[in-house]
Amino acid sequence: MNLVKNIKKIARDVLINESLAIQQLATFVDDNFEACVKEIYSAKGRVVITGIGKSAIVANKIVATLNSTGTPALFMHAADAIHGDLGMIQPEDIVIGISKSGNTPEIKVLIPLIKRRGAKLVALVSNVNSSLAQQADFVLNATIAEEACPNNLAPTTSTTAHMALGDALAICLLELRDFTSRDFAEYHPGGSLGKQLYLKVSDIYVHNALPLVSPQTSLKDVIMEISSKRLGCTAVVDHDKTLLGIITDGDLRRMLEKSVSLADIVAEDIMTRTPKKIEKDEFATKALHQMQEGGITQLAVMDGKKIAGFVHLHDLLKEGIV
């Protein structure tokens, strides 16, 4: 093992090599690329992406990106295609063949079979003079100067270029479909990302107790209400739950710092009359932003003028929003 080599320089050279290759791809985006995007957008079938080796891994990634951004896509391994999987291709589909050389035996065998089924063929290649590129209906040019591998053999820069071009294809289609964050949420309902896009305050506050006191509630009973409901605050309301203000732990501490007679203090004497509020049907992410901007840990949840509950920063942490 040679530990004398400059590891940091090697890593930087790889990243520079690959970044320059991606910059070069921008010059290959031409009328053919635009026509390919439009063809996929207007197609009645699905996008079927095929490849072998490292290209198969890239194909799976592009399939996942397309599916998550509104373009139905399937992966077909080039080697398995000639052993039955070719049956997944329908005449209205568009097949994207990914190959650095464009001349791999498995891909060359597939070309006439795909065209015989009536599907359009797109070549995503680093060799525009290859068999695949020459027989394709559209060519996505991913030509690179060299691999990042010092032997110019291991697929490195080429696979990065192929994935980047796949991303460009997917985002063009996303834009054409006017794919919104709400659409994105439908495809990503799980995890913190999905929750940011669909979770509402009304999904959260209902699990919390609702601490309530009247304006004339004694200080002792205010403290008991805050303590028993475990939210660090209580709402001050009139007879029909119209919110008049809130009292937090901080309000209590500030009151205790003053030289006043505690026996005579009631809720309306120490409540904040203009508390931070949020409507129950707002997204949970908006609640988080309001807390961050106000430097607070809870919001009064409103149903019109009436208090519906409280949402706490801990609730958002628990849901993975933060």
C-alpha positions, 0 to 999 in steps of 0.5 A, spaced: 500 500 500 502 506 497 501 511 503 505 517 500 500 519 494 497 525 495 490 523 497 487 530 497 489 532 490 487 525 487 480 526 490 480 534 488 482 531 481 476 526 480 471 532 482 474 537 477 474 532 472 467 530 473 464 537 474 468 539 467 464 533 464 457 535 466 459 543 464 460 540 457 454 536 457 450 543 457 453 544 450 450 538 447 443 540 449 440 541 442 434 541 438 434 533 438 434 533 446 428 538 446 424 533 441 426 527 445 423 531 451 417 533 447 416 526 445 416 523 452 411 528 454 406 526 449 407 519 449 401 515 451 405 509 454 411 509 459 418 510 459 422 503 459 430 504 461 435 499 459 442 498 460 447 493 463 453 493 468 454 500 471 449 503 466 443 498 469 445 502 476 444 508 472 438 506 469 435 504 475 436 511 478 433 515 472 427 510 473 426 512 480 427 520 479 422 519 473 417 516 477 417 521 483 417 527 478 410 524 474 413 520 469 411 513 469 418 509 468 420 502 468 427 498 468 428 493 464 435 489 464 438 488 458 441 481 459 434 479 462 430 482 456 432 477 451 429 472 456 422 474 457 422 481 459 422 484 453 414 483 453 414 489 458 415 493 452 408 496 449 408 499 442 406 506 445 412 506 450 419 509 449 425 505 450 431 509 453 438 505 452 444 507 456 451 505 454 457 508 454 460 505 448 453 504 445 456 497 442 455 492 448 453 485 445 446 485 449 444 492 447 446 491 440 441 484 440 436 489 443 435 494 438 432 490 432 427 487 437 425 494 440 424 497 434 420 491 431 415 492 437 414 499 435 417 503 440 421 509 440 428 508 441 432 513 445 440 512 446 443 515 452 451 514 450 458 517 450 459 515 443 454 518 438 457 514 432 455 507 436 450 502 433 445 504 438 446 512 437 446 510 429 439 506 430 436 510 435 430 515 434 433 520 439 440 521 441 442 524 448 449 526 447 453 524 454 460 524 451 466 525 455 473 527 454 476 521 459 474 517 465 476 520 472 480 513 473 487 514 472 487 508 467 481 511 463 477 504 464 473 504 470 466 508 469 466 514 473 465 520 469 461 517 464 456 514 469 456 521 472 454 524 466 449 519 464 445 521 471 446 528 470 443 528 463 437 523 466 436 529 471 436 534 466 431 530 462 426 528 468 426 536 470 424 538 463 418 533 463 417 536 470 416 543 468 412 541 462 407 537 467 407 543 471 409 538 477 408 542 483 410 541 491 403 538 492 404 533 486 410 531 489 407 530 496 403 524 493 409 521 490 413 521 497 408 520 503 413 517 507 418 520 511 420 527 513 420 530 506 413 527 505 410 530 512 413 537 510 409 537 504 402 534 506 402 534 514 397 540 517 397 543 524 390 539 524 393 533 524 398 535 530 394 539 535 388 534 536 393 529 540 395 535 545 390 537 551 387 544 551 389 548 557 384 553 558 382 558 564 378 564 564 380 571 565 378 571 573 382 565 574 387 565 580 394 565 579 394 558 583 389 555 578 393 558 572 399 554 574 395 548 576 392 548 569 399 549 565 402 544 569 397 539 568 396 539 561 404 539 560 404 544 554 408 550 558 402 555 557 394 556 557 389 559 553 385 565 556 378 565 554 371 567 555 365 563 555 365 561 548 372 559 547 374 566 544 381 567 545 383 573 549 390 571 550 395 566 553 399 565 559 406 561 558 411 559 563 415 565 561 410 570 563 409 566 570 417 567 571 417 575 569 411 576 573 414 573 579 420 577 578 416 583 580 414 586 587 407 584 587 402 581 591 401 574 588 394 573 592 390 578 588 393 576 581 388 573 576 389 570 569 388 577 565 393 581 569 399 577 566 396 574 559 399 576 553 393 579 549 396 578 542 399 571 542 402 568 536 396 564 532 395 559 526 389 557 523 388 549 524 388 548 516 395 551 515 401 546 514 405 544 519 411 547 516 408 554 516 407 553 524 415 551 524 417 558 520 412 562 525 416 559 531 423 560 528 421 567 526 418 569 533 423 565 537 417 561 541 416 554 542 408 554 541 402 557 537 395 557 539 391 553 534 385 557 531 378 555 528 376 562 526 376 566 533 376 560 537 381 557 540 382 549 538 388 547 541 396 548 541 401 546 537 408 545 540 415 545 537 416 538 540 410 536 536 414 538 530 420 535 532 416 528 534 413 528 527 420 529 523 418 536 521 424 540 524 
